[in-house]
Amino acid sequence: MPQFPDDNAVMRRAIELARQGLGAVEPNPPVGAVIVDDDLNLLGEGYHQQFGGPHAEIHALEQAGDKARRATLFVTLEPCCHEGKTPPCSRAVIDAGLKRVVVAIGDPSEHVNGGGIRELRDAGIQVETGLLEQDASLLAAPFIKLLTTGVPFVHAKWAMTLDGKIASRARHSQWISNEKSREKVHELRGRMDAILVGATTARLDDPLLTARPSGPRTATRIVIDRDLDLPMNSQLLNTAQEVPLLIATCADAIEERGRVYSAMGAELISIPFCDTRQQYLAVEELLKILGQRQFTNVLIEGGGSLLGDFFDRRLIDAVHVFLAPKLLGGFSAVTPVGGGGLEQVPQIDQFVTYHSQQLDDDVYCHGMLEADWWREYREGDWD
């Protein structure tokens, strides 16, 4: 029977288990649970495996069986205390006779928000909170953002050369990154609710924007196309019957060409432009619509103008950058993030967390940016 060296190791295992649910449980959060005895011997473990299915605590309790009585549960998120698609986990924990529960973070949901912890304590169970809180919060960040702000967690992805170019002066970009980097991109796509590109990227690159091989989710492909000039022979339109395609445009364009695109399988939505002289939409309005549809993770794949719009409005939550050992040069070569940009180099750390990974000769850099919604959540009192 496996034995853990300390409480931190038990919670780390719970977080590791929770990660296995990424892409399959949204808009619910990924959650992991581990049950141990007084000597930290493993009795049972589990994770939330799919949306609508049993929660992590239930899997762990089933595995532990009668051994759960007088044992300790470690769980990455506060047990739910309401009747939803599944019965409340707090009641299952109480009925199992556990004596101690260690919770990493609270559930900010309106129907939980400390209620699960109170219910456990009222039943005489010892509850401790905050163990590996930062790690568990980062794992649940997309769920937390959707719940607290009503809009999805926004990922930005690009591949660039050592001199910071995503395409040459002739707009040639295939392929900057290597095969392993592209495999990582497909893995990322496979857990997204939506993949977003601008009209110019859709026209010039003619992308398919699908995960190959497929992942736990099938992302809706979204094109921001003010004038509805996506070519009729584009891969996006020609696969709209098989993979969802949403085109965000203006009302006039829908009247003129929308029926043709709709007949090909695309869904069209009208969003007002920030400024009629500019070629970008009110991206905040688009995110609100996606949030209403319970989209949790949205991936922006370009181009530079669209990424710049999101960056200028502080709407990017995480970045995924693939750095290739190549040089393009040229003042007119394309850079990854356009827009107005910052006036000064930041003197403080912009990232909550940041990691890099070698992928053959490429380097994959990814991290989560500091944001107002994140600070507000972290400063909140849920215990």
N, C-alpha and C positions, 0 to 999 in steps of 0.2 A: 504494500500500500504506500503510494507516494507521500512524502512528508515535506512540508514547507519549512524553511529556516526561520521565518518571521512573518508578521502580519503584512508587511509591505509586499513580500513575495506572493502571498495569497491574492492580494488585490491586483498585483501585476498580472497574475494568471487570469483573473476575471476580466481585465481590460483586454488581454490577448484573445480571450474567447469572444468578447463583444465584437472585436474587429471582423470576425468571421461573418457577421451579419450585415456588413456594409453593402449597400446596394440592393439588399433583399427585404429590408424592414421599413424603409422610408414610406410615408412620412413619420413613422415611429422612430425612436432612437435606438441605436445599437446598445445592447445591454448584456453583460456577462455576470454569472453568479457562481460562487464556489462555496461548498459546505465542508467544514473541517471539525474535528473533535478538539478536545482541550490541548492535545499534543500537536495540533496542526496537521494531522493525518487527513488526507483527502477522503471524503465520504461521498461526494457527488458534485457534479458541475454541469453547467449548461449555458446556452446563450439564446437570445431571441433570434430565431432562424428565418422567419418570414412574416410579413405583414399579415395580421389577422390570426397568427398562430400562437401557441403557448409562449408565455414570457420566460425569460431566463431562469427565474426563481422556480418555476414549475418543473422545468427540465432537471434542475439540480435536485429538487426535492424528490422527484420520481426516482432518480438514480440513487439517492441516499437511502430512501425507504425509511424503515423504522429507526435507522441509525441517526436520523436527523433530530430526534428528541434529545434535548439538552445540548445540542451542538451549536455551532456559530455559522451564520451566513455572511459571506462577503459579497456585496453587490455593487455594481458601478453606478446605478441610479436608484433613487428612492423607490421602494415598491409602490405600485399603484394601489389606490384604495377605492376605486370606482368600478362599476360594472360597465365594460365596454364590449369589444369583440370577444374578450375573455373575462372570466371572473376576477375579482380583485386579488392581487398577489399578497397583500397585507393579511387578508383572512387566511389564505393558504399557509402563510408562515406561522401565524398564530396557532392554527389547527395542528400543524406539524410538531408543535412543542419546542421550537427553538428557544434557546435562552438568551442569545446575543445576536445582534445584527450590526454589521459594519457597513456603512453607506459612504460611497465616495462623494457623490453630489446629489443635490435635491432636484426634484422634478418641478420645473416652473409652470407646468400645465395648471390651468385654472381649477381643474377638478382634482388635482393632487396638492401641489404647492405646500408641502409640509404635512399634509393630512395623513399620508402613509406612515410617517415617523411617529406622529402623535398617536395613531391607532395602535402601533406596536408598543409604544411606551405605556399607554393606558392598559394594555394587556399584561404588563409586568415584564416585558422583554427589554433587556439592556440594549440601547441603541447608541452607537458611536458614529460620528460623521466627520467627513473631511479627509479621509485617508486617500492619498494620491489624487487629491481634488483637481489639480491642474491637468494631469494626464487624462482623467475621465472627462473633464470639461471640454478639452480639445477634441476628444473622440466624438462627443455629442454636440459639437458646435453647430453643425447645420440644423439639427433639430431645434436647438436652443434659439438660433436666429429666426427660423421660420415662426416659432411659437411666440417669441417676444416682439418681433417687428412686423410679421405678416408677409415678409418677402424671403425668397430663397437665399441660400448661401452661394455666393458667386465665385467660381474658380476661373482664373485666367491662365491660358496655356499658349506658349509659343516655342518654336525652335529657332535659335539664332547662331550666327557665326561669332567668332572671337571678337570681331569688331562691331558687334551689336546690330547685325542686319538680318532681317527675316526674308528678304528677297533682293535680287540684284536690281540695278537701275533699269533693266528690261523686264522687271517683275517676275523673273524666273526664281522658283523656290524649291523645286523638287530635285533631289532631296538634300536638305541641309543636315538633318539628323540621321543617325544610323538605324539599322534594323531593330536593335534592342530598344532604342528610344521609341521607335514607332510601336513596338509591342507594348511598352508602358502606356503610351497614349491610348491604345485600344482598350487596355485594362481600365484606364480612367474613364473612358467613354461608357464602358459597360456598367458603371454604377451611377450614371447621371440621369436626371429626369429630363434634361434638355441640353442641346448643344447649339450655340448661338454664333452666327457669323453675320457680317455685313454684306450688302449687295455686291460690292466690288470684289470681295473675296469669293463669293459664290459664283460670280461670272468668270473671273480670271482663273481660278483654281479648279472649278467644276468638281467640288468635293462630294463624296457620298455621305460622310459624317455618321457612319455606323461603326459599331464595335465589331472587330473581326479577330478572333471568334467572338460570338455574342457573349455578353455578361449577364448578370442577374437582372438588369433592367434594359429596356429598349427606350433610348432617349428620343424625345421629340426633336426633330431638326427645326431650327428657327432661323429665318432670314429676315433681317431688317431691310426692307426694300421699298423705299418711298414711291418710286415710279412704276413698280411692277414690271421691271424689264429683265427678270430672270429668264434666260433662254428656254424655249419650249423643249429643246433637246437636252437640257441639263439632267445630270444624274439625280438631283434632288427631286425634280418634278416627275421624272420617269419612274421613280420608286415610291412615290407618295401613296400609292395604293397599298404598299407592303409595310412601309415605315412612316410613322406620322411626320407630316411636314406642316409647319405653321409659318405663315408669312405676315409680318407686321408691316402695315403700310398706311396710307392716308385714305380718307373716304373717297376722294375723287378717283384715285387709281382703282379702287374696288369697283366703282361704277363702270369704268372703262374696260378693264380686262379681267376683273375678278371671276366672272362666271367661267371663263376658260380654265383658269387655274383650279377653281373649285371642281370642275368636271374631271380634272386629272387627279383629284384626290387631296389637294392642298386645302388647309383651313386658313381663312384670311381674317385678320382682326385689324380694326382701324384704331390708330393711336395718334394723337396730335403731335406734330413736330414742335420742338422747342422754339424754333425760329424758322419761318418759311424760307429764309435765305440760306439756311444751312441744310446739309444732307444727313442729318441725324434725327432720330426720334427721341421722344421723352422717355429715356430708358428707365427712369423711376416708375413711370406708369406701366411699362411692360412688366417690370418685376412685380408690381402689385397684382397684375392679372395672373402671373404665374404662381404667386403666393396663394391667391384665391383657389387655384387649381391644386393646391397642396404639393407643388413642386418644391423639393427640398434642396437639391443640388443642380446648379446650372453652370455649364462650362462654356466660356467664351473662347473661340478658336481664331478670332481675328475678324478684320484686319486691324492695322495700327490705329486707324481713326476711331473705330468702335472701342477698342481697348482704351484709347485716350479719353473718350467720353466717359467711360466707366471709372477710370482712374481719377479724372478731374472731379467727379462727383463723389469720390470716396466710396464707391460701390463694390470694389474688388475685395474679397475676403481672403483669398488664397491664390498663390501663384505656382505654376508648374512650368519651369523653364528648362529647355534642353539645349545645352551649350556644346556646339560642335567645333572641332579644331580646324576651322576653315576661315578664310578671309575673302571678303567681297569688295570692300572699299567703295568709294563714290559718294558724293554729296547727295545724289538723288536716289541712292539705294534705300530701301524701305527699312525703317526702324520699328520695333515691336509696339511701342506705346506712344501714340501721338498726342493730340489735344494740346491744351495750354501748358501743362506741366507745372512743376514747382519752380519758384524763383531762386531757391537756395538749396544746397545739399543738406539733407536732414542731419542734425547733430545728435539725435536720439535714435534708438533702435526702433525701426518701424514694424518689426516682426515679433509676434508672441512666441512663435517657434519657427525654427529654420533648420533644414537638413540638406545634405547633398549626398549623391550616390554616383559611383562610377558605373557607366554602362558602356563597356568596351572603351572606345576613345572619347565618347561623349560624357558629359557630366549633367546629371539630373538634379536641379535645385528646386526645392519646394518648401513652402512655409506659409503660415497664416499671419496676415497683417493685423495690427492693432486697429480696433474700431470702437466707436462709441457704444454700440449695442453690447459689445463684449465686455467693456469696462463696467457698464451698468449692471450686467448680469453678475460679474465677479464681485462687485461691491454690494450686491443684494444679500439680504439675511434670510436664509431659508431653513436654518436649523431650529 
